[in-house]
Amino acid sequence: MDTHKLSRTGNLILYTLLILFAISFAMPFAWMLSTALKPLEETMSLPSRWIPSKLQWQNFSEAIDSMGLFWRYTWNTLYLCVVSSFGATASSALAAYGFSRIDWPGRDRIFMFCVSTMTIPFPVIMVPVYTLFRELGWIGSFKPLWVPFFLGNAFSIFLLRQFFMAIPKDITEAARIDGASELRIFFQIILPMSRSALLVVALFTFMFVWNDFLGPMIYLTEQKQYTLALGLQAFQSQQAGTEWHYLMAASTLMILPLVFLFFLAQKSFIQGITTTGMKA
């Protein structure tokens, strides 16, 4: 009985902490949404008000009109997200298959070298990478923002390799005995069994590209090419004084697709996270 009570007390404490952490993470989003629905004079009022005196739903449409190229920014961002997600998922899956299911000399050492590249911060390689893209004539285009994703991603390769290694080798060995090629095994056996892990990689890439600010700022030169992240910064800087209700309304519109996408794929996303890395 005492053990049961201790267990219930422990669960109560755990759930209480989880709820507190959830509230702390949700508060910035709640404040952003609250500010997006306020009149301008209430955005900086003291003491601060969580609930607006009058909900200003028109702030969203007015923010879109004020940005001018909002829908162009959205299209640019979606284009980069979709192409980059496809490239990262496809190339990382191929590399992960080679690192996990095919034996070749130096495989594990090269894999460790690949994973170690995650420790290199982007500012360290920013100048030489920019110089390379400039020599290729890609500055001012979208190519520097999506082409690298077709060359694999160290984190995605690691994630998929761990998942592929959890798939029983007897399945692929039986296919080899039946005369299946490595590509056939990869496309007809490994990929169908790895949908959840592939979805995780695609979602991570989609969210990274959607929120990326530094890359577009470096490589894009014309405003009509801007992504949403860069467009929001340009919208803020073009105002004589920051119109916080419009800025928060535009920020809310930018975040909503990611929230919707997560809840849409929540089951597969969590399944892919929990099953990845079960076997080292």
C-alpha positions in Angstrom: 0.0 0.0 0.0 2.8 2.4 0.9 4.6 1.6 -2.3 1.3 2.3 -4.2 1.0 5.7 -2.5 4.6 6.5 -3.2 4.1 5.7 -6.8 1.0 7.9 -7.0 2.9 10.7 -5.3 5.8 10.4 -7.7 3.4 10.4 -10.7 1.7 13.5 -9.3 5.0 15.3 -8.9 6.1 14.3 -12.4 2.8 15.4 -14.1 2.9 18.6 -12.2 6.4 19.4 -13.4 5.5 18.4 -16.9 2.5 20.8 -16.8 4.6 23.6 -15.5 7.2 23.1 -18.2 4.5 22.9 -20.9 3.0 26.2 -19.6 6.4 27.9 -19.6 7.0 26.8 -23.2 3.5 27.9 -24.3 3.7 31.3 -22.6 5.7 33.0 -25.4 3.3 31.8 -28.1 0.3 32.9 -26.0 1.9 36.3 -25.5 2.5 36.6 -29.2 -1.1 35.7 -30.0 -2.3 38.1 -27.4 -0.2 40.9 -28.8 -1.4 40.1 -32.4 -5.0 40.7 -31.3 -4.4 44.0 -29.4 -4.8 47.6 -30.6 -1.4 49.3 -31.0 -1.7 51.4 -27.9 -2.1 48.3 -25.7 1.0 46.4 -27.0 3.4 48.4 -24.8 1.0 49.4 -22.0 2.1 49.1 -18.4 1.0 47.1 -16.6 0.8 44.6 -19.4 -2.5 43.0 -20.3 -2.8 39.4 -21.4 -6.4 39.8 -22.6 -7.0 42.7 -25.1 -9.8 45.1 -24.3 -11.1 44.4 -27.8 -10.0 41.6 -30.1 -8.5 43.1 -33.3 -8.9 40.2 -35.8 -8.3 42.6 -38.6 -4.7 42.9 -37.5 -3.9 39.7 -39.5 -5.3 41.0 -42.8 -3.8 44.4 -42.2 -0.4 42.9 -41.4 -0.5 41.0 -44.7 -1.4 44.2 -46.6 1.4 46.1 -44.8 4.0 43.6 -45.8 3.0 43.8 -49.4 4.8 40.7 -50.7 3.6 38.4 -47.9 2.2 35.7 -50.2 5.3 35.9 -52.4 7.5 35.3 -49.3 5.2 32.4 -48.3 5.6 30.8 -51.8 9.3 31.2 -51.7 9.5 29.6 -48.3 7.3 26.7 -49.2 9.3 26.1 -52.4 12.5 25.9 -50.5 11.0 23.8 -47.7 9.6 21.2 -50.1 12.6 20.9 -52.3 15.1 20.9 -49.4 13.0 18.3 -47.5 12.9 16.0 -50.5 16.6 16.4 -51.2 17.7 15.9 -47.6 15.5 12.9 -47.1 16.5 11.2 -50.4 20.2 11.8 -50.1 20.5 11.1 -46.4 18.5 7.8 -46.8 20.9 6.6 -49.5 24.0 7.5 -47.4 22.5 5.9 -44.3 21.8 2.7 -46.2 25.4 2.5 -47.2 26.6 3.1 -43.7 24.2 0.6 -42.1 23.5 -2.3 -44.5 26.5 -2.6 -46.7 30.0 -3.7 -45.5 32.9 -1.9 -47.1 36.4 -1.0 -45.9 36.6 2.1 -43.7 32.8 2.4 -43.4 32.7 3.1 -39.6 35.6 5.6 -39.7 34.0 7.6 -42.5 30.7 7.5 -40.7 32.3 8.9 -37.6 34.0 11.6 -39.7 30.6 12.4 -41.2 28.9 12.7 -37.8 31.8 14.8 -36.5 31.0 17.5 -39.0 27.9 18.4 -36.9 30.3 20.0 -34.4 31.4 22.6 -37.0 29.4 25.8 -36.6 28.2 27.4 -39.8 30.0 30.8 -39.2 33.3 28.9 -39.5 32.6 27.7 -43.0 30.4 30.6 -44.0 33.0 32.6 -45.9 34.5 29.7 -48.0 31.0 28.4 -48.8 29.9 31.8 -49.9 33.1 32.2 -52.0 32.3 28.8 -53.7 28.7 29.8 -54.5 29.9 33.1 -55.8 32.3 31.4 -58.2 29.5 29.2 -59.4 27.3 32.3 -60.0 24.6 31.2 -57.6 24.5 34.3 -55.4 21.1 36.0 -55.8 19.4 32.7 -56.6 17.7 30.0 -54.5 20.4 27.4 -55.4 22.7 27.9 -52.4 19.6 27.3 -50.1 18.5 24.0 -51.6 21.3 22.3 -53.5 23.4 21.4 -50.4 20.5 19.4 -49.0 20.8 17.0 -52.0 24.3 16.2 -50.7 23.2 14.7 -47.5 22.9 16.0 -43.9 25.0 14.6 -41.1 22.3 14.6 -38.5 19.7 13.0 -40.9 22.2 10.4 -42.0 22.9 9.5 -38.3 19.1 9.4 -37.5 18.3 7.1 -40.5 21.4 4.9 -40.0 20.3 4.1 -36.5 16.8 3.3 -37.7 18.0 1.1 -40.6 20.2 -0.9 -38.2 17.2 -1.8 -36.1 15.6 -3.6 -39.1 16.5 -7.3 -38.9 19.2 -8.2 -41.3 17.5 -11.5 -42.1 15.0 -9.7 -44.3 17.7 -8.1 -46.5 19.8 -11.3 -46.6 16.8 -13.3 -47.8 16.3 -10.7 -50.5 19.9 -10.9 -51.6 19.7 -14.7 -51.8 16.7 -14.3 -54.1 18.8 -12.2 -56.4 17.6 -8.7 -55.4 20.0 -5.8 -56.0 21.0 -3.3 -53.4 18.8 -0.6 -55.0 15.8 -3.0 -55.1 16.3 -3.8 -51.4 16.6 -0.2 -50.6 13.5 1.0 -52.5 11.2 -2.0 -52.0 12.2 -3.2 -48.5 14.0 -0.6 -46.4 12.2 2.6 -47.4 8.6 1.2 -46.9 9.6 -0.1 -43.5 11.1 3.3 -42.6 8.3 5.7 -43.3 8.2 7.1 -39.8 11.9 7.8 -39.7 11.8 9.4 -43.2 9.0 11.6 -42.0 11.0 12.8 -39.0 13.9 13.8 -41.3 11.5 15.6 -43.7 9.8 17.4 -40.8 13.1 18.5 -39.2 14.4 19.8 -42.5 11.1 21.5 -43.3 11.2 23.3 -39.9 14.8 24.2 -40.3 14.4 25.8 -43.7 11.1 27.5 -42.7 12.8 29.2 -39.8 16.2 29.8 -41.5 17.2 33.5 -41.4 20.9 33.5 -41.9 21.0 31.6 -45.2 18.5 33.8 -47.1 20.1 36.9 -45.7 23.5 35.9 -47.1 22.5 34.6 -50.5 19.4 36.4 -51.6 19.8 39.9 -53.0 16.3 40.9 -54.3 13.3 41.5 -52.0 11.0 39.5 -54.2 13.1 36.4 -53.4 12.8 36.8 -49.6 11.5 34.1 -47.4 9.1 34.7 -44.6 11.9 35.0 -41.9 13.7 37.6 -44.0 10.5 39.3 -45.0 9.5 39.8 -41.3 12.8 41.4 -40.6 12.4 43.7 -43.6 8.9 44.5 -42.5 10.1 45.5 -39.0 12.9 47.7 -40.4 10.8 49.5 -42.9 8.6 51.0 -40.2 9.4 54.3 -38.5 8.4 52.6 -35.2 7.7 48.9 -34.8 4.0 48.2 -35.1 4.1 45.3 -32.7 0.5 44.2 -33.2 1.2 43.8 -37.0 4.6 42.2 -36.4 3.1 39.7 -33.9 0.2 39.0 -36.3 2.6 38.2 -39.1 4.7 36.1 -36.8 1.7 34.1 -35.8 0.8 33.5 -39.4 4.3 32.3 -40.0 4.2 29.8 -37.1 0.7 28.4 -37.7 1.7 26.2 -40.6 4.4 24.5 -38.5 2.0 23.9 -35.7 -0.6 22.5 -38.1 2.0 20.3 -39.8 3.2 18.9 -36.5 -0.3 17.9 -35.3 -1.1 16.5 -38.7 1.9 14.2 -38.6 2.2 13.9 -34.8 1.6 10.1 -34.5 4.2 9.2 -37.2 6.6 11.9 -35.9 6.6 10.5 -32.3 6.8 6.9 -33.6 9.8 7.8 -35.7 11.6 9.5 -32.7 10.9 6.7 -30.3 12.0 3.9 -32.6 15.1 5.6 -34.0 18.3 4.5 -32.3 16.9 1.3 -30.7 19.9 -0.6 -32.0 23.4 0.8 -32.2 
